[in-house]
Amino acid sequence: MSGYCSSCKMMVQEKYLIKGKCPMCGKPIVIEQLKLAKRKTIKYDILVVYLDKTTKQECSVTYTDVSAYNYQRIEQAKNVVSITKLNREV
């Protein structure tokens, strides 16, 4: 974590503070805790029908807890015939 000293106009890391004060000018610096935004992750259960490379027959597989990123990658695969989203959305 770091804080900003307005008189020195510089960022000071918490480990360099001396009793909560700027090491250069001695002015108190408040270290603010940054709140990270929690991302909502959407995961799907999907049924993928694809063409087997060796037998050239349609096969199916069910994937659970697929993220949006992996869903897009599966859609772009060359041998995929169809993708069906199942009812459950996590």
Rosetta silent file (secondary structure, phi, psi, omega in degrees, C-alpha in Angstrom):
SEQUENCE: MSGYCSSCKMMVQEKYLIKGKCPMCGKPIVIEQLKLAKRKTIKYDILVVYLDKTTKQECSVTYTDVSAYNYQRIEQAKNVVSITKLNREV
SCORE:     score description
SCORE:     0.000 S_00000001
   1 L     0.000  151.003  178.229    0.000    0.000    0.000 S_00000001
   2 E  -140.542  160.601  178.519    1.122    3.533   -0.589 S_00000001
   3 E  -128.689  165.182 -177.599    0.010    7.027    0.286 S_00000001
   4 E  -111.745  127.849  175.997    0.419   10.421   -1.335 S_00000001
   5 E   -94.392  115.141 -175.502    2.217   13.293    0.369 S_00000001
   6 L   -73.329  -28.059  179.736    0.628   16.517   -0.867 S_00000001
   7 L   -78.034  -39.784  178.286    3.471   18.782    0.289 S_00000001
   8 L   -84.230  -18.922 -176.610    6.270   16.692   -1.285 S_00000001
   9 L    57.456   52.477  177.579    4.017   15.646   -4.195 S_00000001
  10 E  -148.637  155.040  176.518    5.210   12.069   -4.174 S_00000001
  11 E   -85.080  137.267 -179.464    3.901    8.597   -3.465 S_00000001
  12 E  -125.520  126.570  177.003    5.320    6.956   -0.358 S_00000001
  13 E   -71.112  151.096 -175.974    5.085    3.246    0.310 S_00000001
  14 H   -59.683  -34.547 -177.362    3.757    2.210    3.682 S_00000001
  15 H   -69.534  -18.707  179.773    7.018    0.497    4.678 S_00000001
  16 H   -94.281   -5.478  178.782    8.912    3.797    4.347 S_00000001
  17 L   -69.643  144.363  176.785    6.596    5.836    6.586 S_00000001
  18 E  -109.387  105.060 -177.027    7.991    6.891    9.946 S_00000001
  19 L    52.893   41.041  177.946    5.197    6.601   12.515 S_00000001
  20 L    78.158   13.088 -178.156    2.647    7.357    9.796 S_00000001
  21 E  -119.936  155.842  179.231    4.504   10.431    8.557 S_00000001
  22 L   -62.675  133.809  179.764    6.321   11.299    5.332 S_00000001
  23 L   -69.986  -18.961 -177.977   10.070   10.502    5.601 S_00000001
  24 L   -88.187  -49.143 -173.225   10.955   13.717    3.694 S_00000001
  25 L  -113.849  -15.036  178.817    8.825   16.444    5.331 S_00000001
  26 L    85.173    5.353  178.830    7.244   14.759    8.377 S_00000001
  27 L   -76.204  138.177  178.918    3.655   15.513    7.334 S_00000001
  28 E   -61.988  139.912  178.899    1.100   12.806    8.315 S_00000001
  29 L  -122.771  131.852  177.609    0.011   10.573    5.434 S_00000001
  30 L   -97.045  125.194  177.192   -3.210    8.598    5.404 S_00000001
  31 L   -90.631  118.964 -179.875   -2.979    5.223    3.695 S_00000001
  32 L   -95.024  134.942  176.044   -6.278    4.480    1.979 S_00000001
  33 L   -80.564  125.336  178.597   -7.365    0.929    1.512 S_00000001
  34 L   -83.174  131.138  177.546   -8.359    0.356   -2.087 S_00000001
  35 L   -96.059  117.606  179.555  -11.581   -1.547   -2.521 S_00000001
  36 L   -83.640  135.470  179.216  -11.377   -3.830   -5.493 S_00000001
  37 L   -70.579  131.748  178.657  -14.580   -4.306   -7.414 S_00000001
  38 L   -83.440  124.507 -179.382  -15.791   -7.857   -7.246 S_00000001
  39 L   -82.985  138.940  175.728  -16.453   -9.197  -10.699 S_00000001
  40 L   -84.211  119.988  179.536  -19.553  -11.190  -11.308 S_00000001
  41 L   -99.502  128.283  178.507  -18.546  -14.430  -12.932 S_00000001
  42 L  -105.088  127.706  178.606  -21.094  -16.141  -15.097 S_00000001
  43 E  -126.670  144.114 -175.655  -20.632  -19.834  -15.644 S_00000001
  44 E  -119.931  158.289  164.596  -22.714  -22.108  -17.824 S_00000001
  45 E  -104.910  127.063 -176.302  -23.470  -25.763  -18.230 S_00000001
  46 E  -132.115  152.586  174.558  -23.305  -26.563  -21.937 S_00000001
  47 E  -111.747  121.430 -177.357  -23.826  -29.510  -24.253 S_00000001
  48 E  -112.299  127.535  173.861  -21.394  -29.545  -27.184 S_00000001
  49 E  -107.085  127.568 -176.232  -21.935  -31.634  -30.299 S_00000001
  50 E  -137.793  162.841  177.022  -18.802  -32.047  -32.377 S_00000001
  51 E   -92.411  123.171  177.462  -17.444  -34.057  -35.282 S_00000001
  52 L   -68.118  135.689 -174.639  -14.910  -36.681  -34.269 S_00000001
  53 L   -69.232  -34.674 -175.624  -11.737  -36.233  -36.320 S_00000001
  54 L   -89.650  -43.174 -175.743  -11.036  -39.918  -36.935 S_00000001
  55 L   -92.976  -13.123 -178.697  -14.497  -41.490  -37.292 S_00000001
  56 L    60.264   24.762  177.187  -16.256  -38.394  -38.741 S_00000001
  57 L  -102.994  154.168  177.270  -19.266  -39.149  -36.509 S_00000001
  58 E   -77.377  132.243  177.177  -21.111  -36.664  -34.335 S_00000001
  59 E  -126.518  161.235  178.573  -20.307  -36.998  -30.638 S_00000001
  60 E  -133.011  151.245  177.866  -21.536  -35.034  -27.667 S_00000001
  61 E  -145.654  145.729  178.199  -20.034  -33.960  -24.371 S_00000001
  62 E  -108.392  127.253  176.008  -21.413  -31.967  -21.435 S_00000001
  63 E  -108.658  139.582  176.772  -19.239  -29.325  -19.776 S_00000001
  64 E  -114.186  151.503  178.269  -20.107  -27.844  -16.394 S_00000001
  65 E    53.774   52.541  179.427  -19.083  -24.473  -14.936 S_00000001
  66 E   -90.242  127.158  178.637  -17.786  -23.040  -18.213 S_00000001
  67 E   -75.721  166.269 -179.677  -16.709  -19.392  -18.006 S_00000001
  68 H   -62.128  -37.628  179.274  -17.669  -16.859  -20.672 S_00000001
  69 H   -63.094  -48.358 -179.343  -14.076  -16.840  -21.977 S_00000001
  70 H   -68.485  -31.276  176.665  -13.953  -20.627  -22.392 S_00000001
  71 H   -61.258  -43.685  178.272  -17.445  -20.606  -23.923 S_00000001
  72 H   -64.818  -38.400  179.023  -16.184  -18.302  -26.680 S_00000001
  73 H   -66.389  -37.255  178.201  -13.153  -20.509  -27.263 S_00000001
  74 H   -67.753  -39.309  178.403  -15.368  -23.595  -27.613 S_00000001
  75 H   -60.153  -34.250 -175.995  -17.599  -21.731  -30.091 S_00000001
  76 L   -84.033   -5.452 -179.953  -14.580  -20.953  -32.267 S_00000001
  77 L   -65.404  144.826 -173.260  -13.371  -24.554  -32.459 S_00000001
  78 L   -72.076  -34.479 -173.436  -13.428  -25.955  -36.016 S_00000001
  79 L   -93.527    8.607 -179.374  -15.047  -29.313  -35.350 S_00000001
  80 E   -81.175  127.861  178.641  -17.982  -28.036  -33.217 S_00000001
  81 E   -89.363  -49.488  179.578  -21.393  -28.667  -34.803 S_00000001
  82 E  -153.887  155.861  176.314  -23.623  -27.062  -32.146 S_00000001
  83 E  -128.537  130.021  178.848  -23.587  -25.735  -28.589 S_00000001
  84 E  -121.470  125.430  174.905  -26.636  -25.828  -26.334 S_00000001
  85 E   -79.102  130.542  178.083  -26.812  -23.969  -23.038 S_00000001
  86 E   -84.457  170.071 -172.015  -28.460  -26.094  -20.403 S_00000001
  87 E   -58.885  -38.126 -171.857  -30.981  -24.670  -17.912 S_00000001
  88 E   -77.391  127.630  174.479  -28.650  -24.098  -14.996 S_00000001
  89 E  -122.717  120.174 -174.242  -26.734  -20.817  -14.908 S_00000001
  90 L   -88.467    0.000    0.000  -24.318  -20.484  -11.978 S_00000001
